């Protein structure tokens, strides 16, 4: 479960404070929120997704980053599991410049946040082309992709290892079989 200390701060203060902390935190509505520790399944899925994206995207155009800052609103900084951002950003930057894809792997305590709060925050980011949520309990994905008129309210749901995530705007296909490689369910 997320712990919400009664601590409020600005984005700039949070970035400075977070650099000295060992835990995983996000700034939500100006409040510091502790995030859960990752499980083995989550770690494997995030690693597989990172490798898959790095192998498919042009590194001169895109960077793939784990748990990197994302400006998700006036008083909100998120740290998604995986993000694809435009290449060429400043090495000392702490927040993505133009994120194109954001991916989260569900944990028991993050379901409402990843499929609720973040689902409403992330599509507001002008550069975002796709938001992907992966289950860590089974090969299943929820995908929102930007169309001409924005994001549809309902995701495309892929269920089963034979399914493939397609993000046409990035010209990538990600088979769930590959993303869930080495993950043992049960």
C-alpha positions as CSV (number, residue, x, y, z in Angstrom):
1,X,0.0,0.0,0.0
2,X,1.2,3.5,-0.8
3,X,2.2,5.6,2.3
4,X,1.3,9.2,2.0
5,X,3.4,11.2,4.5
6,X,1.8,14.5,5.5
7,X,4.6,16.2,3.6
8,X,3.8,18.8,0.9
9,X,6.4,20.4,-1.4
10,X,7.0,22.0,-4.8
11,X,8.3,20.1,-7.8
12,X,11.7,21.7,-7.5
13,X,12.0,20.9,-3.8
14,X,10.8,17.3,-4.4
15,X,13.5,16.8,-7.1
16,X,16.2,18.0,-4.7
17,X,14.8,16.0,-1.8
18,X,14.3,12.8,-3.8
19,X,18.0,12.8,-4.8
20,X,18.9,12.1,-1.2
21,X,16.3,9.4,-0.5
22,X,16.7,5.7,-1.0
23,X,13.0,4.7,-1.3
24,X,10.7,5.1,-4.3
25,X,8.5,8.2,-4.3
26,X,6.3,10.3,-6.5
27,X,4.9,13.8,-6.0
28,X,1.1,13.7,-6.3
29,X,-0.9,16.9,-6.0
30,X,2.0,18.4,-4.1
31,X,2.2,15.5,-1.6
32,X,5.0,13.0,-1.3
33,X,3.8,9.4,-1.9
34,X,5.9,6.4,-1.1
35,X,5.7,3.7,-3.8
36,X,5.8,-0.1,-3.3
37,X,9.0,-2.1,-3.6
38,X,9.1,-4.1,-6.9
39,X,8.5,-7.9,-7.0
40,X,10.6,-10.3,-9.1
41,X,7.9,-10.6,-11.7
42,X,7.7,-6.8,-12.0
43,X,11.4,-6.5,-12.3
44,X,11.6,-9.1,-15.0
45,X,8.8,-7.6,-17.0
46,X,10.2,-4.1,-16.8
47,X,13.7,-5.4,-17.8
48,X,12.2,-7.3,-20.8
49,X,10.2,-4.3,-21.9
50,X,13.3,-2.1,-21.6
51,X,15.4,-4.5,-23.8
52,X,12.6,-4.9,-26.3
53,X,12.1,-1.1,-26.8
54,X,15.9,-0.4,-27.0
55,X,16.2,-3.0,-29.6
56,X,13.4,-1.7,-31.8
57,X,13.7,2.1,-31.5
58,X,16.3,4.3,-33.3
59,X,18.7,5.5,-30.5
60,X,19.4,8.7,-32.4
61,X,15.7,9.6,-32.1
62,X,14.6,8.0,-28.8
63,X,15.9,7.1,-25.4
64,X,14.3,4.4,-23.2
65,X,14.5,5.2,-19.5
66,X,13.5,3.4,-16.3
67,X,11.9,5.3,-13.4
68,X,12.6,8.8,-14.8
69,X,10.7,11.9,-13.9
70,X,7.5,12.7,-15.8
71,X,5.6,16.0,-15.4
72,X,2.1,14.8,-15.0
73,X,0.3,17.9,-13.8
74,X,0.7,21.2,-11.9
75,X,1.9,19.6,-8.7
76,X,2.5,16.0,-9.8
77,X,5.8,14.2,-10.8
78,X,5.5,10.6,-11.7
79,X,8.3,8.0,-12.2
80,X,6.9,5.4,-14.6
81,X,8.5,2.0,-14.9
82,X,9.5,2.7,-18.5
83,X,9.4,5.8,-20.6
84,X,10.4,6.5,-24.2
85,X,11.5,10.1,-24.6
86,X,13.0,12.1,-27.4
87,X,16.8,11.8,-27.6
88,X,19.0,14.8,-27.1
89,X,17.9,15.9,-23.7
90,X,20.2,17.4,-21.2
91,X,22.3,14.8,-19.2
92,X,21.6,16.6,-15.9
93,X,17.8,16.9,-16.5
94,X,15.5,15.2,-14.0
95,X,12.2,15.3,-16.1
96,X,11.4,14.0,-19.6
97,X,11.3,16.6,-22.3
98,X,8.8,15.0,-24.8
99,X,7.7,11.5,-23.6
100,X,6.2,9.4,-26.4
101,X,5.4,6.2,-24.6
102,X,4.9,5.5,-20.9
103,X,4.6,2.0,-19.4
104,X,3.6,0.8,-16.0
105,X,3.6,-2.7,-14.5
106,X,0.8,-3.3,-12.1
107,X,1.4,-4.2,-8.5
108,X,-1.4,-5.1,-6.1
109,X,-1.3,-1.6,-4.6
110,X,-1.0,0.3,-7.8
111,X,-4.0,-1.0,-9.8
112,X,-6.2,2.0,-9.0
113,X,-3.4,4.5,-9.6
114,X,-2.1,3.0,-12.9
115,X,-5.5,2.3,-14.4
116,X,-7.2,5.3,-12.8
117,X,-5.2,8.4,-11.8
118,X,-2.4,7.9,-14.3
119,X,-4.9,7.0,-17.0
120,X,-6.4,10.4,-16.7
121,X,-3.1,12.3,-16.2
122,X,-0.9,10.8,-18.9
123,X,-3.1,11.6,-21.9
124,X,-2.9,15.3,-21.0
125,X,0.8,15.2,-22.0
126,X,0.9,16.7,-25.5
127,X,3.8,14.5,-26.8
128,X,2.4,11.2,-25.5
129,X,1.6,8.7,-28.2
130,X,0.9,5.6,-26.0
131,X,0.2,4.5,-22.4
132,X,0.8,0.8,-21.7
133,X,-0.1,-1.0,-18.5
134,X,1.1,-4.6,-18.0
135,X,-0.2,-7.1,-15.4
136,X,2.5,-8.9,-13.4
137,X,0.1,-11.8,-12.7
138,X,-0.6,-12.9,-16.2
139,X,0.3,-12.0,-19.8
140,X,-2.2,-9.1,-20.1
141,X,-1.9,-5.5,-21.3
142,X,-4.1,-2.4,-21.4
143,X,-3.0,0.0,-24.2
144,X,-4.2,3.6,-24.9
145,X,-2.9,5.1,-28.1
146,X,-3.3,8.7,-29.4
147,X,-5.5,9.0,-32.5
148,X,-6.2,12.1,-34.5
149,X,-8.8,13.3,-31.9
150,X,-6.8,12.2,-28.8
151,X,-7.0,9.2,-26.6
152,X,-10.1,7.0,-26.5
153,X,-11.4,6.6,-23.0
154,X,-11.3,2.8,-23.2
155,X,-8.1,0.8,-23.7
156,X,-7.3,-1.9,-26.1
157,X,-7.0,-5.0,-23.9
158,X,-4.7,-7.8,-24.9
159,X,-5.0,-11.1,-23.0
160,X,-2.7,-14.0,-23.5
161,X,1.0,-14.6,-24.4
162,X,0.2,-14.8,-28.1
163,X,-1.0,-11.2,-28.2
164,X,1.2,-8.3,-29.5
165,X,1.2,-4.7,-28.5
166,X,1.3,-2.4,-31.6
167,X,2.2,1.3,-31.5
168,X,2.0,2.4,-35.1
169,X,3.2,6.0,-34.3
170,X,6.5,4.5,-33.1
171,X,6.5,1.7,-35.7
172,X,7.0,-1.0,-33.0
173,X,5.4,-4.4,-32.2
174,X,6.0,-6.0,-28.8
175,X,4.9,-9.6,-28.4
176,X,3.7,-10.4,-24.9
177,X,5.5,-13.7,-25.1
178,X,8.8,-11.7,-25.2
179,X,7.7,-9.2,-22.5
180,X,6.8,-12.0,-20.1
181,X,9.8,-14.2,-20.9
182,X,11.3,-15.8,-17.7
183,X,8.2,-14.9,-15.6
184,X,6.7,-17.9,-13.9
185,X,3.1,-17.5,-12.8
186,X,1.4,-19.3,-10.0
